[in-house]
Amino acid sequence: MDSKCTTQAERSNRLLDVALCWHMHQPSYRTVDGEYRQPWVYLHAIKDYADMAWHLENVEMARATVSFAPVLLDQLDDYAAQFASGIFRDGLLRALQRGGVDGESERRQLCYALCRANYERMVRRFPAYERLFHEAETAAWGGTPLSDKDLADTLVWYHLVWFGEATRRNDERIKSLIEKAGGFSEGDRQTVLAVAGELVAGVTARYRALAASGRVELSASPYSHPILPLLIDFASAREARPEMRLPASPRYPGGRERAGAQLLSARAAHAARFGAEPRGCWPSEGAISHESMTALAAAGFSWAASGQAVLANSVRASAGDAGARSVHAPYVVHTDAGPIACLFRDDDLSDRIGFIYAPLSADDALRDLCYALGAIADGASQTGASVVTIILDGENAWEHYPCNAFDFMQDLYTRLGSHERLRLTTVSAHLKRAQAPQTLERVVAGSWVYGTLETWIGDEDKNRGWDLLCAAKLAFDESMRGATLSEAQRARAEHALRQCESSDWFWWFGGYNPPAPVRDFERLFRAHLRDLYAALGVPPPAALDLPVSIGTGADVYDGAMRRATKAPHA
């Protein structure tokens, strides 16, 4: 119990900081013709980016660190322009605008697209949509086609279930359409488009305002979300997995320079939208190496973050370290470009939010989380714990919760923000208060997934993808050395190369992933490579006519999310 002589500052110093870090990212679904091959940018914008902003806006004690990949921000800007003009380059939005599509094959494909929603949480909740969902599913597989009226209604319902819970509860236009339930008119479809357009266009401004209010710290990720250690050196994958098979190409050509370019362009893109350069960086997938930390420091970042297993591997490899160090404290890495702070994700607590709490009530989930955090606070004087860093995808987990995690998020911010022993904080705010961080002598390359880089390299299909990218980069370098390309062609080629470097393609390559997303992402990867060759005026290799990977697995959450540690049988 505090004595009467205990000062407020002393009590404040005994609080355990909790840094909630949400990462927003989608790869480039837009090909050179301007068409979007997948709708996930705008769907996640109207559901997750909007809902996450609403919770932060409406809970006064809320604090969080939010990172946006610039490749996502580019697409949000482009979608905002499409909504403003009413000229859509996304097939799903065109269909919503028209109320359908022509052609039997096109209608089947549209019906398939209209069934891509979480059945338990997004479909069964609305009986009117559930009926249409099953009819669309039947039609997608060659059964009885939907009538024009039912197809138009399914288009509206699909977007109604993809809106965030805050929109469904607070926007009278959407509430009215849900109550109407069917027989939607052209005017109703225009209403859906109008609301979606407002939400998409408002994402950047809302988070900029949250940063100005002090509730949010906005951090960045490398521009197109590449795995920095692999851009710099394929052999870094062997630091955590010495037996790792590497691509036939010895390295990614000019990878060190490409890593630097990704980081500097990310800082510029972030500052242009949010009015200030980011202090911190969530490296794509928390993937770091000593060399990538050097690149981050050289680019001007003051902090980065990674996974708990990376810390464990690095501690074991650091000469003179006696025993494990706490994951609940910041560290400093000294590089040739200067020092940079690094925090490490509490994998257990992060994965509880990502995978465990969804079926529980918000009250049960928060009781468990608060108990776990309290236990860490209890032992802080012995362990040196000063901050618990909880980092996860800010997009894909919430559809597995009731009501897009509305109650959970409200309780998360309210209960942690008012807890007598905890203090919600941003990363930079914690570092400003923190005592001198411990030095991490060596960084063993890895990511938040298993503490390794195996999610993006080593598998035969992943290595094939890298070899295709390396060949394209060699063609890029040769063309750039010449004098035949105009400035506009050079800029187009640079843009295309950046999209090809995204981590997402390599995440999905591998037979253990589900077939549908593997098909979608590997086709898009090859399309981006063709766009690059076209920008260079170089014929693409015949290898781009063949699939890079064919998925046969059935991973948890359809492969879009992974736990930090492997299941015991893996």
C-alpha positions as CSV (number, residue, x, y, z in Angstrom):
1,M,0.0,0.0,0.0
2,D,1.3,3.5,-0.8
3,S,2.3,5.6,2.2
4,K,1.2,9.2,2.5
5,C,4.8,10.2,1.7
6,T,4.7,8.4,-1.7
7,T,4.6,11.0,-4.5
8,Q,2.4,10.9,-7.6
9,A,5.6,10.7,-9.7
10,E,6.8,7.6,-7.7
11,R,3.4,5.9,-8.1
12,S,3.6,6.7,-11.9
13,N,7.0,5.2,-12.1
14,R,5.7,1.9,-10.7
15,L,3.1,1.6,-13.5
16,L,3.7,-1.0,-16.1
17,D,3.5,0.5,-19.6
18,V,1.5,-1.4,-22.2
19,A,2.2,-0.5,-25.8
20,L,-0.6,-1.7,-28.2
21,C,0.8,-1.7,-31.8
22,W,-1.5,-2.3,-34.7
23,H,-0.1,-2.8,-38.2
24,M,-2.2,-1.9,-41.3
25,H,-1.0,-3.4,-44.6
26,Q,-2.1,-4.6,-47.9
27,P,0.1,-5.3,-51.0
28,S,-0.5,-3.7,-54.4
29,Y,-3.6,-5.3,-55.9
30,R,-3.5,-2.8,-58.8
31,T,-1.8,-3.8,-62.0
32,V,-0.4,-1.5,-64.7
33,D,-3.7,-1.0,-66.4
34,G,-5.1,0.6,-63.2
35,E,-7.4,-2.3,-62.4
36,Y,-7.6,-3.8,-59.0
37,R,-7.5,-7.6,-59.0
38,Q,-8.7,-8.0,-55.4
39,P,-11.0,-5.7,-53.3
40,W,-9.3,-6.1,-49.9
41,V,-8.0,-2.5,-49.6
42,Y,-11.4,-0.8,-49.7
43,L,-13.1,-3.6,-47.8
44,H,-10.7,-3.5,-44.9
45,A,-10.9,0.3,-45.0
46,I,-14.6,0.4,-44.5
47,K,-14.5,-2.3,-41.8
48,D,-11.2,-2.3,-39.9
49,Y,-9.4,0.9,-40.5
50,A,-12.6,2.8,-39.8
51,D,-13.6,0.8,-36.8
52,M,-10.1,0.9,-35.3
53,A,-10.1,4.7,-35.7
54,W,-13.5,5.0,-34.1
55,H,-12.5,3.1,-30.9
56,L,-9.4,5.4,-30.5
57,E,-11.6,8.5,-31.1
58,N,-14.2,7.4,-28.6
59,V,-12.3,6.2,-25.6
60,E,-10.5,9.1,-24.0
61,M,-7.8,7.0,-22.3
62,A,-7.0,5.0,-25.4
63,R,-3.4,5.0,-26.6
64,A,-1.9,3.0,-29.5
65,T,0.9,2.9,-32.0
66,V,-0.4,2.4,-35.6
67,S,1.7,1.6,-38.6
68,F,0.7,2.0,-42.2
69,A,2.6,0.6,-45.2
70,P,2.8,3.3,-47.8
71,V,1.8,0.8,-50.5
72,L,-1.5,0.7,-48.7
73,L,-1.8,4.5,-48.4
74,D,-1.2,4.8,-52.2
75,Q,-4.2,2.5,-52.8
76,L,-6.4,4.3,-50.3
77,D,-5.7,7.6,-52.1
78,D,-6.5,6.0,-55.4
79,Y,-9.8,4.4,-54.1
80,A,-10.8,7.8,-52.7
81,A,-10.3,9.3,-56.1
82,Q,-12.5,6.5,-57.7
83,F,-15.3,7.1,-55.2
84,A,-15.1,10.9,-55.8
85,S,-15.3,10.5,-59.6
86,G,-17.7,7.5,-59.7
87,I,-15.4,5.8,-62.2
88,F,-14.3,2.5,-60.7
89,R,-11.4,0.3,-61.6
90,D,-12.5,-2.4,-59.1
91,G,-14.8,-5.0,-60.5
92,L,-16.8,-5.4,-57.3
93,L,-17.5,-1.7,-57.0
94,R,-18.5,-1.5,-60.7
95,A,-20.9,-4.4,-60.1
96,L,-22.4,-2.6,-57.1
97,Q,-22.8,0.5,-59.1
98,R,-24.6,-1.3,-61.9
99,G,-26.4,-3.8,-59.8
100,G,-24.8,-6.8,-61.5
101,V,-22.7,-7.9,-64.4
102,D,-23.3,-9.4,-67.9
103,G,-22.4,-12.8,-69.0
104,E,-22.9,-16.2,-67.4
105,S,-19.2,-16.7,-66.5
106,E,-18.9,-13.2,-65.1
107,R,-22.0,-13.7,-62.9
108,R,-20.6,-17.0,-61.5
109,Q,-17.3,-15.2,-60.7
110,L,-19.2,-12.4,-59.0
111,C,-21.2,-14.8,-57.0
112,Y,-17.9,-16.4,-55.8
113,A,-16.6,-13.0,-54.8
114,L,-19.8,-12.3,-52.8
115,C,-19.2,-15.3,-50.6
116,R,-15.8,-14.3,-49.3
117,A,-16.8,-13.3,-45.8
118,N,-16.5,-15.0,-42.4
119,Y,-19.6,-17.2,-42.2
120,E,-20.0,-17.5,-38.5
121,R,-19.5,-13.8,-37.7
122,M,-20.5,-11.9,-40.8
123,V,-23.0,-14.1,-42.6
124,R,-25.1,-16.0,-40.0
125,R,-25.7,-12.8,-38.1
126,F,-28.0,-11.5,-40.9
127,P,-30.6,-14.1,-42.0
128,A,-31.5,-12.1,-45.2
129,Y,-27.9,-12.2,-46.3
130,E,-27.4,-15.8,-45.2
131,R,-30.2,-17.0,-47.6
132,L,-28.6,-15.0,-50.5
133,F,-25.1,-16.2,-49.5
134,H,-26.2,-19.9,-50.0
135,E,-27.9,-19.1,-53.2
136,A,-24.8,-17.2,-54.5
137,E,-22.6,-20.1,-53.4
138,T,-24.7,-22.5,-55.4
139,A,-24.6,-20.2,-58.4
140,A,-20.9,-19.8,-58.2
141,W,-20.4,-23.5,-58.6
142,G,-22.6,-23.8,-61.6
143,G,-26.0,-24.3,-59.9
144,T,-29.2,-22.3,-60.3
145,P,-28.2,-18.7,-61.2
146,L,-29.3,-15.8,-59.1
147,S,-32.1,-13.6,-60.4
148,D,-31.1,-10.0,-61.3
149,K,-32.9,-8.8,-58.2
150,D,-31.2,-11.3,-55.9
151,L,-27.8,-10.5,-57.4
152,A,-28.3,-6.8,-56.8
153,D,-29.5,-7.5,-53.2
154,T,-26.5,-9.7,-52.6
155,L,-24.2,-7.0,-53.7
156,V,-25.7,-4.6,-51.3
157,W,-25.7,-7.1,-48.4
158,Y,-22.1,-8.1,-49.0
159,H,-21.1,-4.5,-48.4
160,L,-23.4,-4.1,-45.4
161,V,-21.7,-7.0,-43.7
162,W,-18.3,-5.6,-44.5
163,F,-18.9,-2.2,-43.0
164,G,-17.4,-1.8,-39.5
165,E,-19.6,-2.2,-36.5
166,A,-19.4,1.5,-35.6
167,T,-20.8,2.3,-39.0
168,R,-23.6,-0.2,-38.7
169,R,-24.5,1.1,-35.2
170,N,-24.2,4.9,-35.9
171,D,-24.8,5.6,-39.5
172,E,-28.6,6.1,-40.0
173,R,-28.3,5.4,-43.7
174,I,-26.7,2.0,-43.1
175,K,-29.1,1.1,-40.2
176,S,-32.0,1.9,-42.6
177,L,-30.7,-0.5,-45.3
178,I,-30.1,-3.3,-42.8
179,E,-33.7,-2.8,-41.5
180,K,-35.0,-2.8,-45.1
181,A,-33.3,-6.2,-45.7
182,G,-34.0,-6.6,-49.4
183,G,-35.6,-5.2,-52.5
184,F,-32.7,-2.6,-52.7
185,S,-33.0,0.1,-55.3
186,E,-30.4,1.9,-57.4
187,G,-30.6,4.7,-54.8
188,D,-29.8,2.2,-52.1
189,R,-26.7,1.1,-54.0
190,Q,-25.6,4.7,-54.4
191,T,-26.0,5.2,-50.7
192,V,-23.7,2.2,-50.0
193,L,-21.2,3.7,-52.4
194,A,-21.4,7.1,-50.8
195,V,-20.9,5.8,-47.2
196,A,-18.0,3.6,-48.4
197,G,-16.4,6.5,-50.2
198,E,-16.6,8.7,-47.1
199,L,-15.0,6.0,-45.0
200,V,-12.2,5.3,-47.4
201,A,-11.5,9.0,-48.0
202,G,-11.4,9.7,-44.3
203,V,-8.9,7.1,-43.2
204,T,-5.7,9.2,-43.5
205,A,-7.3,12.3,-42.0
206,R,-8.7,10.5,-39.0
207,Y,-5.4,8.9,-38.0
208,R,-3.6,12.2,-38.6
209,A,-6.0,13.8,-36.2
210,L,-5.5,11.0,-33.7
211,A,-1.8,11.5,-33.8
212,A,-2.2,15.3,-33.3
213,S,-4.4,14.6,-30.2
214,G,-1.6,12.4,-28.7
215,R,-3.7,9.3,-28.6
216,V,-1.8,7.6,-31.4
217,E,1.8,7.4,-32.6
218,L,2.0,6.8,-36.3
219,S,4.9,4.6,-37.4
220,A,5.8,3.4,-40.8
221,S,6.8,0.2,-42.6
222,P,9.1,-0.1,-45.6
223,Y,7.3,1.2,-48.7
224,S,6.0,-1.9,-50.3
225,H,6.5,-4.1,-47.3
226,P,9.6,-6.2,-48.3
227,I,11.5,-8.4,-45.9
228,L,14.5,-6.2,-45.4
229,P,17.0,-8.9,-44.2
230,L,16.4,-11.0,-47.4
231,L,16.7,-8.0,-49.7
232,I,20.1,-7.3,-48.1
233,D,21.4,-10.9,-47.9
234,F,19.7,-14.3,-48.5
235,A,22.2,-15.9,-46.2
236,S,20.7,-14.1,-43.2
237,A,18.0,-16.7,-43.2
238,R,20.6,-19.2,-42.0
239,E,21.3,-17.3,-38.8
240,A,18.3,-18.8,-37.2
241,R,17.9,-21.9,-39.5
242,P,21.4,-23.0,-40.6
243,E,20.0,-25.8,-42.7
244,M,17.8,-23.4,-44.8
245,R,17.8,-24.0,-48.5
246,L,18.4,-20.8,-50.4
247,P,17.5,-19.7,-53.9
248,A,19.8,-20.5,-56.8
249,S,20.6,-16.8,-57.1
250,P,23.4,-15.9,-54.7
251,R,21.8,-12.7,-53.6
252,Y,19.1,-10.1,-54.5
253,P,21.1,-7.8,-56.9
254,G,21.7,-4.4,-55.3
255,G,19.6,-5.4,-52.3
256,R,21.3,-3.2,-49.8
257,E,20.5,-0.1,-51.9
258,R,17.0,-1.3,-52.5
259,A,16.4,-1.6,-48.7
260,G,17.6,1.9,-48.2
261,A,15.4,3.2,-51.0
262,Q,12.4,1.4,-49.5
263,L,12.9,3.1,-46.2
264,L,13.6,6.6,-47.4
265,S,10.7,6.6,-49.8
266,A,8.5,5.3,-46.9
267,R,9.5,8.2,-44.7
268,A,8.7,10.7,-47.5
269,A,5.4,9.1,-48.2
270,H,4.5,9.1,-44.5
271,A,5.4,12.7,-44.0
272,A,3.4,13.8,-47.1
273,R,0.2,12.3,-45.7
274,F,0.6,12.8,-41.9
275,G,2.5,16.0,-41.7
276,A,5.6,14.6,-39.9
277,E,8.2,12.0,-40.5
278,P,7.8,8.8,-38.4
279,R,10.1,8.2,-35.5
280,G,9.5,4.4,-35.5
281,C,9.3,1.6,-38.0
282,W,7.5,-1.7,-37.8
283,P,9.8,-3.6,-40.2
284,S,7.7,-5.8,-42.5
285,E,6.6,-8.8,-40.4
286,G,9.0,-7.7,-37.7
287,A,11.9,-9.1,-39.8
288,I,15.2,-7.7,-38.7
289,S,18.9,-8.4,-39.0
290,H,21.9,-6.5,-37.8
291,E,22.4,-5.1,-41.3
292,S,18.7,-4.1,-41.6
293,M,18.9,-2.4,-38.2
294,T,21.8,-0.4,-39.7
295,A,19.7,0.5,-42.7
296,L,16.9,1.6,-40.4
297,A,19.2,3.8,-38.3
298,A,20.7,5.3,-41.5
299,A,17.3,6.2,-42.8
300,G,16.6,8.2,-39.6
301,F,14.4,5.8,-37.6
302,S,14.9,6.0,-33.8
303,W,13.1,2.7,-33.0
304,A,12.0,-0.6,-34.5
305,A,10.3,-3.7,-33.2
306,S,10.4,-7.4,-33.8
307,G,9.3,-10.8,-32.3
308,Q,10.1,-12.4,-28.9
309,A,11.9,-15.3,-30.5
310,V,14.2,-12.9,-32.3
311,L,15.2,-11.5,-28.9
312,A,15.7,-15.1,-27.5
313,N,17.9,-16.1,-30.5
314,S,19.9,-12.9,-30.2
315,V,20.5,-13.2,-26.5
316,R,21.7,-16.8,-26.9
317,A,24.1,-15.7,-29.6
318,S,25.5,-12.7,-27.8
319,A,28.8,-13.3,-26.1
320,G,28.8,-12.6,-22.4
321,D,25.1,-12.7,-21.9
322,A,24.2,-14.7,-18.8
323,G,20.7,-16.1,-19.0
324,A,17.6,-14.8,-20.7
325,R,16.7,-11.1,-20.7
326,S,13.2,-9.7,-20.3
327,V,11.1,-9.3,-23.4
328,H,9.3,-6.6,-21.4
329,A,12.0,-3.9,-21.8
330,P,13.5,-1.8,-24.6
331,Y,16.9,-2.5,-26.0
332,V,19.4,-0.6,-28.0
333,V,21.3,-1.9,-31.0
334,H,24.5,-0.1,-31.9
335,T,25.1,0.0,-35.6
336,D,27.5,1.7,-38.0
337,A,24.8,4.3,-38.6
338,G,24.3,5.0,-34.9
339,P,22.1,3.5,-32.1
340,I,18.5,2.5,-32.6
341,A,16.1,1.3,-30.0
342,C,14.2,-2.0,-30.4
343,L,11.2,-3.4,-28.6
344,F,10.1,-7.0,-28.8
345,R,6.6,-8.4,-29.1
346,D,5.1,-10.4,-26.2
347,D,4.1,-13.3,-28.4
348,D,1.8,-15.0,-25.9
349,L,-0.3,-12.0,-25.2
350,S,-0.3,-10.9,-28.8
351,D,-1.4,-14.3,-30.0
352,R,-4.1,-14.4,-27.3
353,I,-5.7,-11.4,-29.0
354,G,-5.1,-12.7,-32.5
355,F,-6.2,-16.3,-32.0
356,I,-7.6,-17.1,-28.5
357,Y,-10.0,-14.4,-27.4
358,A,-12.3,-14.3,-30.4
359,P,-14.8,-17.0,-29.1
360,L,-14.8,-15.5,-25.6
361,S,-16.9,-12.8,-24.2
362,A,-15.2,-9.4,-24.0
363,D,-15.4,-9.6,-20.3
364,D,-13.7,-13.0,-20.0
365,A,-11.0,-12.0,-22.5
366,L,-10.2,-8.8,-20.7
367,R,-10.2,-10.5,-17.3
368,D,-7.6,-12.9,-18.6
369,L,-5.5,-10.2,-20.3
370,C,-5.6,-8.0,-17.2
371,Y,-4.6,-11.0,-15.0
372,A,-1.7,-11.8,-17.2
373,L,-0.5,-8.1,-17.3
374,G,-1.0,-7.9,-13.5
375,A,1.3,-10.9,-13.0
376,I,4.0,-9.2,-15.1
377,A,3.6,-6.0,-13.1
378,D,3.9,-8.1,-9.9
379,G,7.3,-9.4,-10.9
380,A,8.6,-6.2,-12.5
381,S,11.0,-5.4,-9.6
382,Q,12.7,-8.8,-10.1
383,T,12.5,-9.0,-13.9
384,G,13.1,-5.4,-14.9
385,A,9.8,-5.3,-16.9
386,S,8.9,-1.8,-17.9
387,V,6.8,-2.2,-21.0
388,V,4.7,-5.0,-22.5
389,T,4.6,-4.6,-26.3
390,I,1.5,-6.2,-27.9
391,I,1.8,-6.2,-31.7
392,L,-0.5,-7.7,-34.3
393,D,-2.3,-7.3,-37.5
394,G,-4.8,-4.5,-37.3
395,E,-7.0,-6.0,-40.0
396,N,-7.6,-9.7,-40.2
397,A,-8.3,-10.8,-36.6
398,W,-11.5,-8.9,-36.0
399,E,-13.8,-10.7,-38.4
400,H,-13.4,-13.7,-36.1
401,Y,-14.8,-11.8,-33.1
402,P,-18.5,-11.0,-32.6
403,C,-19.4,-7.6,-34.1
404,N,-16.0,-7.0,-35.5
405,A,-14.5,-7.1,-32.0
406,F,-16.6,-3.9,-31.1
407,D,-17.1,-4.9,-27.4
408,F,-13.6,-6.3,-27.1
409,M,-11.9,-3.1,-28.4
410,Q,-14.0,-0.8,-26.2
411,D,-13.2,-2.9,-23.1
412,L,-9.6,-3.2,-24.1
413,Y,-9.0,0.5,-24.2
414,T,-11.3,1.3,-21.3
415,R,-10.0,-1.3,-18.8
416,L,-6.3,-1.0,-19.6
417,G,-6.5,2.7,-19.8
418,S,-8.1,3.0,-16.3
419,H,-6.2,0.1,-14.7
420,E,-4.5,1.2,-11.4
421,R,-1.3,-0.6,-12.2
422,L,-1.0,-0.3,-16.0
423,R,-0.5,2.6,-18.3
424,L,-1.4,2.6,-22.0
425,T,1.3,4.3,-24.0
426,T,2.8,4.7,-27.4
427,V,6.3,3.4,-28.1
428,S,8.0,6.8,-28.4
429,A,6.3,7.9,-25.2
430,H,7.6,4.9,-23.3
431,L,11.1,5.4,-24.7
432,K,11.1,9.0,-23.6
433,R,10.4,7.8,-20.0
434,A,12.5,4.7,-20.0
435,Q,15.8,4.5,-18.2
436,A,18.9,3.6,-20.3
437,P,18.0,0.5,-22.4
438,Q,20.2,-2.6,-22.3
439,T,22.4,-3.1,-25.2
440,L,21.7,-6.0,-27.5
441,E,25.1,-7.0,-28.7
442,R,24.0,-9.0,-31.7
443,V,20.8,-9.4,-33.7
444,V,20.1,-12.8,-35.1
445,A,18.1,-12.4,-38.2
446,G,14.4,-13.4,-37.9
447,S,10.8,-12.3,-37.8
448,W,7.9,-12.4,-35.4
449,V,6.8,-15.7,-37.1
450,Y,8.8,-18.5,-35.4
451,G,11.8,-16.1,-34.9
452,T,13.0,-17.1,-38.4
453,L,12.6,-16.0,-42.0
454,E,11.3,-19.4,-43.2
455,T,7.9,-18.0,-44.0
456,W,9.4,-16.1,-47.0
457,I,12.4,-18.3,-48.1
458,G,13.6,-21.9,-48.1
459,D,10.5,-23.6,-49.5
460,E,11.0,-24.7,-53.1
461,D,8.2,-22.4,-54.3
462,K,9.4,-19.5,-52.3
463,N,12.9,-19.9,-53.7
464,R,11.5,-20.1,-57.2
465,G,9.8,-16.8,-56.6
466,W,13.0,-15.2,-55.5
467,D,14.9,-16.5,-58.5
468,L,12.2,-15.0,-60.8
469,L,12.5,-11.6,-59.0
470,C,16.3,-11.7,-59.1
471,A,16.2,-12.3,-62.9
472,A,13.8,-9.3,-63.3
473,K,16.1,-7.1,-61.1
474,L,19.1,-7.9,-63.3
475,A,17.0,-6.8,-66.3
476,F,16.0,-3.7,-64.4
477,D,19.6,-2.9,-63.6
478,E,20.8,-3.4,-67.1
479,S,18.0,-1.2,-68.5
480,M,18.7,1.5,-66.0
481,R,22.4,1.7,-66.9
482,G,21.4,2.3,-70.5
483,A,20.1,5.5,-72.0
484,T,17.0,4.2,-73.8
485,L,14.4,4.7,-71.1
486,S,12.7,8.1,-70.6
487,E,12.2,9.5,-67.2
488,A,8.6,8.5,-67.2
489,Q,9.6,4.9,-68.2
490,R,12.2,4.8,-65.4
491,A,9.6,6.0,-62.9
492,R,7.2,3.3,-64.1
493,A,9.9,0.6,-63.8
494,E,10.9,1.7,-60.3
495,H,7.2,1.6,-59.2
496,A,6.7,-1.9,-60.7
497,L,9.9,-3.2,-59.1
498,R,8.8,-1.9,-55.7
499,Q,5.5,-3.8,-56.0
500,C,7.4,-7.0,-56.9
501,E,9.5,-6.8,-53.7
502,S,6.6,-7.1,-51.4
503,S,6.7,-9.8,-48.8
504,D,3.1,-11.0,-49.5
505,W,3.9,-13.0,-52.5
506,F,6.5,-15.1,-50.7
507,W,4.2,-15.5,-47.6
508,W,1.7,-17.3,-49.8
509,F,4.0,-19.4,-51.9
510,G,4.2,-23.0,-50.5
511,G,1.9,-26.0,-50.7
512,Y,0.9,-25.8,-47.1
513,N,-1.2,-22.7,-47.8
514,P,-4.9,-22.8,-49.0
515,P,-5.4,-23.1,-52.8
516,A,-7.6,-20.0,-53.4
517,P,-5.3,-17.3,-51.9
518,V,-2.2,-19.0,-53.3
519,R,-3.7,-18.9,-56.7
520,D,-4.7,-15.2,-56.3
521,F,-1.4,-14.0,-55.0
522,E,0.9,-16.0,-57.3
523,R,-1.0,-14.7,-60.3
524,L,-0.7,-11.2,-59.1
525,F,3.1,-11.6,-58.4
526,R,3.5,-12.8,-62.0
527,A,1.4,-9.9,-63.3
528,H,3.6,-7.4,-61.5
529,L,6.7,-9.1,-62.9
530,R,5.3,-8.8,-66.4
531,D,4.5,-5.1,-65.7
532,L,8.1,-4.6,-64.8
533,Y,9.4,-6.2,-68.0
534,A,6.9,-4.2,-70.0
535,A,8.1,-1.0,-68.4
536,L,11.7,-1.9,-69.3
537,G,10.7,-2.8,-72.9
538,V,12.1,-6.3,-72.3
539,P,10.3,-9.5,-73.3
540,P,9.2,-11.5,-70.1
541,P,10.7,-15.0,-69.7
542,A,8.6,-18.0,-70.5
543,A,8.8,-19.0,-66.8
544,L,6.2,-16.4,-66.1
545,D,3.6,-18.5,-68.0
546,L,3.8,-21.1,-65.3
547,P,2.4,-21.0,-61.7
548,V,5.0,-20.3,-59.1
549,S,3.1,-22.2,-56.4
550,I,-0.1,-24.3,-56.0
551,G,-1.6,-24.4,-52.5
552,T,-3.0,-27.6,-51.0
553,G,-3.2,-26.7,-47.3
554,A,-5.9,-25.5,-45.0
555,D,-4.1,-23.2,-42.6
556,V,-5.8,-21.5,-39.6
557,Y,-7.7,-18.3,-40.5
558,D,-7.2,-19.2,-44.2
559,G,-3.5,-18.5,-43.9
560,A,-3.9,-14.7,-43.6
561,M,-2.5,-14.8,-40.0
562,R,0.0,-17.0,-38.2
563,R,0.9,-17.6,-34.6
564,A,4.3,-16.6,-33.5
565,T,5.2,-20.2,-32.5
566,K,4.7,-23.4,-34.3
567,A,2.1,-26.0,-33.1
568,P,3.7,-28.9,-31.3
569,H,3.3,-31.3,-34.2
570,A,4.8,-28.9,-36.8
